Amino acid sequence: MGAHWTGILIVVVLLVLLFGGRGKISGLMGDLAKGVTEFRKGLRDTGDDEKSTTSQSTAALNDGASEDARPAREDERTGG
């Protein structure tokens, strides 16, 4: 049973990464770490934006609800 082409491909890629030049792996890992950090920062920023939008929407709805409730109470007082 011979080696499968995907196994050979993986070995070739690893060899190129290991011996392709100085600092290739550390450079790739540094770039990966920066990408993950930026991704998490973006998620955090998006979450903050959604929270502020939600709180503004809730405040607007509460203002509208209190305005709608006032005429109903006045009608109850006047009997109308």
Backbone bond lengths (Angstrom), bond angles and torsions (degrees), N, CA, C in turn:
res aa  C-N    CA-C-N  psi(-1)  N-CA   C-N-CA  omega(-1)  CA-C   N-CA-C  phi
1 M - - - 1.440 - - 1.527 107.83 -
2 G 1.315 116.89 123.06 1.458 121.81 -177.19 1.514 112.03 -88.67
3 A 1.319 114.42 171.40 1.466 120.68 178.74 1.527 109.68 -71.11
4 H 1.300 115.76 140.69 1.461 121.42 179.58 1.529 108.70 -79.82
5 W 1.316 117.48 151.56 1.476 121.03 -174.80 1.517 112.04 -64.64
6 T 1.342 119.07 -30.95 1.472 119.73 179.57 1.531 110.81 -70.31
7 G 1.332 116.70 -35.50 1.465 120.30 176.91 1.521 111.07 -64.36
8 I 1.317 115.51 -42.84 1.473 120.26 178.38 1.523 110.30 -64.32
9 L 1.314 116.96 -40.69 1.463 121.55 178.79 1.531 111.05 -62.01
10 I 1.316 117.18 -43.18 1.464 120.70 179.35 1.528 110.39 -62.79
11 V 1.321 117.77 -43.70 1.462 121.78 179.25 1.527 110.47 -62.95
12 V 1.306 117.56 -41.86 1.473 121.19 179.55 1.525 110.50 -64.10
13 V 1.328 117.44 -43.06 1.463 121.10 179.59 1.532 110.11 -63.11
14 L 1.332 117.07 -43.90 1.459 120.13 178.33 1.524 111.85 -62.73
15 L 1.312 117.15 -40.88 1.469 120.40 178.53 1.528 111.28 -64.06
16 V 1.321 116.38 -41.44 1.463 119.83 178.99 1.524 110.00 -64.12
17 L 1.324 117.07 -41.60 1.460 120.24 178.78 1.525 111.88 -65.73
18 L 1.333 116.33 -40.88 1.461 119.65 -177.58 1.523 112.39 -71.71
19 F 1.313 116.61 -42.46 1.464 120.29 -172.81 1.517 113.64 -111.55
20 G 1.313 118.43 5.38 1.452 121.73 -176.83 1.519 113.83 -73.90
21 G 1.273 118.81 -16.17 1.454 121.85 179.72 1.513 110.38 163.07
22 R 1.322 115.05 164.39 1.462 119.66 -177.79 1.522 110.36 -72.85
23 G 1.301 114.98 133.80 1.445 120.21 173.55 1.508 115.62 75.61
24 K 1.312 117.62 14.51 1.464 119.36 -179.05 1.526 110.93 -63.29
25 I 1.324 116.53 -48.38 1.466 119.63 -176.94 1.517 110.21 -68.54
26 S 1.320 117.21 -44.25 1.461 119.01 -179.97 1.529 110.79 -64.86
27 G 1.319 117.32 -35.28 1.462 120.66 176.36 1.516 111.91 -65.86
28 L 1.341 116.06 -41.94 1.462 120.38 178.06 1.527 111.10 -65.06
29 M 1.326 116.78 -41.68 1.459 119.97 -179.71 1.529 110.76 -68.41
30 G 1.329 117.14 -36.00 1.463 120.22 176.54 1.521 111.36 -64.63
31 D 1.318 116.25 -42.38 1.465 120.33 177.32 1.529 110.97 -64.78
32 L 1.320 116.68 -38.71 1.458 120.69 177.74 1.530 110.53 -63.98
33 A 1.330 116.52 -43.20 1.469 120.51 179.49 1.527 110.82 -63.73
34 K 1.325 117.46 -40.63 1.470 120.43 177.94 1.520 110.97 -64.07
35 G 1.326 116.39 -39.96 1.451 120.70 178.98 1.526 112.08 -64.13
36 V 1.337 116.35 -42.74 1.460 120.44 178.84 1.521 109.98 -64.88
37 T 1.334 117.03 -41.69 1.460 121.36 179.47 1.523 111.02 -61.78
38 E 1.316 117.60 -45.23 1.463 121.18 178.80 1.525 111.51 -65.38
39 F 1.339 116.54 -36.81 1.454 120.77 178.70 1.525 110.30 -63.31
40 R 1.326 116.27 -46.57 1.468 120.37 179.17 1.525 111.10 -64.32
41 K 1.317 116.56 -39.32 1.467 120.55 178.04 1.526 110.17 -63.16
42 G 1.312 116.85 -41.22 1.463 121.20 177.77 1.519 111.83 -64.06
43 L 1.331 117.04 -40.19 1.458 120.14 177.33 1.524 110.87 -64.44
44 R 1.317 116.38 -40.89 1.458 120.78 -179.84 1.522 110.12 -65.18
45 D 1.326 117.52 -42.86 1.464 121.68 179.05 1.521 111.00 -64.93
46 T 1.316 117.32 -40.72 1.461 121.37 179.07 1.518 110.24 -65.29
47 G 1.314 117.24 -41.00 1.460 121.09 178.08 1.512 111.72 -62.57
48 D 1.336 118.27 -39.86 1.458 121.79 178.32 1.517 110.65 -65.89
49 D 1.328 117.21 -40.39 1.464 121.11 178.92 1.528 110.72 -63.40
50 E 1.334 116.40 -41.88 1.457 119.93 -179.50 1.519 110.99 -66.53
51 K 1.338 116.98 -38.16 1.459 120.09 179.74 1.515 110.87 -64.73
52 S 1.341 117.00 -42.96 1.464 119.40 -179.11 1.527 110.56 -68.42
53 T 1.315 117.93 -37.44 1.457 121.35 178.06 1.529 110.23 -65.86
54 T 1.315 116.22 -41.49 1.458 120.35 179.65 1.522 110.98 -65.31
55 S 1.330 117.10 -42.14 1.460 119.18 -179.47 1.527 110.75 -67.92
56 Q 1.330 117.53 -35.03 1.465 120.07 177.26 1.525 109.99 -67.57
57 S 1.319 117.61 -40.15 1.464 121.48 179.20 1.520 110.32 -65.83
58 T 1.326 115.99 -41.72 1.464 119.92 179.17 1.516 110.63 -63.83
59 A 1.335 117.40 -41.97 1.463 120.98 179.11 1.526 110.31 -63.33
60 A 1.324 117.07 -40.59 1.466 120.61 179.42 1.527 110.54 -65.98
61 L 1.318 117.06 -39.85 1.460 120.23 178.39 1.529 110.90 -66.59
62 N 1.314 116.59 -40.60 1.465 119.57 178.74 1.526 111.31 -64.78
63 D 1.319 118.08 -38.85 1.465 121.28 177.12 1.525 110.23 -63.37
64 G 1.307 116.46 -43.27 1.454 120.87 179.21 1.517 111.75 -65.81
65 A 1.311 117.44 -37.59 1.464 120.95 -179.56 1.521 110.40 -68.32
66 S 1.320 118.05 -39.15 1.461 119.48 -179.10 1.524 110.83 -69.77
67 E 1.331 117.17 -33.11 1.465 119.92 177.51 1.523 110.42 -69.27
68 D 1.347 116.89 -37.41 1.459 120.42 179.06 1.521 111.16 -68.84
69 A 1.305 117.29 -31.34 1.461 120.60 -176.74 1.532 111.74 -76.30
70 R 1.305 117.92 -28.71 1.464 120.61 -176.68 1.535 112.99 -62.13
71 P 1.337 120.35 -48.67 1.469 119.01 179.35 1.528 112.85 -62.43
72 A 1.314 117.43 -33.68 1.456 119.41 179.32 1.515 110.34 -64.94
73 R 1.297 118.01 -39.31 1.457 121.17 179.82 1.538 110.04 -68.35
74 E 1.332 117.03 -38.32 1.453 119.93 179.07 1.535 110.91 -65.06
75 D 1.341 115.93 -38.04 1.463 120.15 177.47 1.521 110.80 -64.67
76 E 1.305 116.97 -38.22 1.453 120.09 179.09 1.528 111.74 -65.24
77 R 1.331 115.31 -36.55 1.462 119.81 -178.37 1.546 110.98 -69.74
78 T 1.324 115.22 -38.73 1.470 119.02 -176.89 1.523 112.05 -84.78
79 G 1.332 114.96 -11.75 1.463 117.65 178.89 1.510 112.33 84.59
80 G 1.314 116.93 11.73 1.443 119.84 -175.08 1.438 113.90 -100.04
